[in-house]
Amino acid sequence: MRTFLRYFIILPLALLFLAFSVSNRHMVNVRLDPFAADDAAAALSMPLFALILSAVVLGILIGGLTVWFSQGKYRKAARVARAEADRLRNEAVNSTKLVTLPVIAPH
């Protein structure tokens, strides 16, 4: 399965990334302060592909963190249910063990 994933999904994506990077390598200025457009301290100069791909990566990270935190209650419920199942399983195993009682000899 991993070989399939590597060759048929990741490899074409890597080739697309490489082609995108080569075709968009010219420098762009990114201004971080919308009110002082001439301020060079609040500006970055970077290749266009780096800007676009970093925005995509940042979006993926923010989306992943949002999903992770929003599904926390389900992970907690699963942990509680797993602990309860383990406790009941151990209780069932311990209750099925044979109990040996001492034999009292008749007089």
C-alpha positions in Angstrom: 0.0 0.0 0.0 2.8 2.4 0.8 4.5 1.6 -2.5 1.3 2.4 -4.3 0.9 5.6 -2.4 4.6 6.6 -3.1 4.6 5.9 -6.8 1.1 6.9 -7.9 0.3 9.9 -5.6 3.4 11.3 -4.0 5.7 11.1 -7.1 3.3 13.0 -9.4 2.7 15.6 -6.7 6.5 16.0 -6.3 6.9 16.5 -10.1 4.1 19.1 -10.2 5.8 20.9 -7.3 9.1 20.9 -9.1 7.5 22.2 -12.4 5.6 24.9 -10.4 8.8 25.9 -8.6 10.8 26.2 -11.8 8.2 28.2 -13.7 7.5 30.6 -10.8 11.0 31.5 -9.5 10.9 35.2 -10.1 11.1 37.5 -7.1 8.1 39.3 -5.7 7.9 41.9 -2.9 5.5 41.0 -0.1 4.4 44.1 1.9 3.3 43.4 5.5 2.1 46.9 6.4 -0.8 48.1 4.2 -0.6 51.7 5.5 3.1 52.3 4.8 3.7 50.8 1.4 7.2 52.4 1.1 8.5 51.0 4.3 11.2 48.5 3.4 11.4 47.1 7.0 7.9 45.6 6.7 8.5 44.0 3.3 9.9 40.6 2.2 11.4 39.7 -1.2 11.0 36.1 -2.0 10.3 33.8 -5.0 6.7 33.5 -6.0 6.6 29.7 -5.6 7.9 30.1 -2.0 5.2 32.6 -1.2 2.4 30.4 -2.7 3.7 27.1 -1.2 4.2 28.6 2.2 0.7 29.9 2.2 -0.6 26.4 1.3 1.5 24.8 4.0 0.3 27.4 6.5 -3.3 26.8 5.5 -2.9 23.0 5.9 -1.4 23.5 9.4 -4.1 25.9 10.5 -6.8 23.6 9.2 -5.2 20.5 10.8 -4.9 22.2 14.1 -8.5 23.4 13.9 -9.8 19.9 13.3 -7.5 18.5 16.0 -8.8 20.9 18.7 -12.5 20.6 17.5 -12.4 16.8 17.8 -10.8 16.7 21.2 -14.1 15.8 22.9 -14.3 12.7 20.7 -10.8 11.6 21.5 -11.5 12.1 25.2 -14.7 10.0 25.0 -12.7 7.2 23.2 -10.0 7.2 25.9 -12.7 7.0 28.6 -14.5 4.2 26.7 -11.2 2.3 26.2 -10.3 2.5 29.9 -13.8 1.3 30.8 -13.5 -1.6 28.4 -10.0 -2.5 29.7 -11.3 -2.4 33.3 -14.3 -4.6 32.4 -12.1 -7.1 30.5 -9.8 -7.4 33.4 -12.7 -7.8 35.8 -14.1 -10.6 33.6 -10.8 -12.4 33.3 -10.3 -12.2 37.1 -13.8 -13.5 37.9 -13.4 -16.6 35.7 -10.3 -17.9 37.5 -10.9 -21.0 39.5 -11.2 -20.5 43.1 -9.7 -23.2 45.3 -11.3 -23.7 48.7 -9.6 -25.5 51.5 -10.8 -29.0 52.1 -11.9 -29.7 55.6 -11.3 -33.3 56.7 -14.2 -35.1 58.4 -13.7 -36.1 62.1 
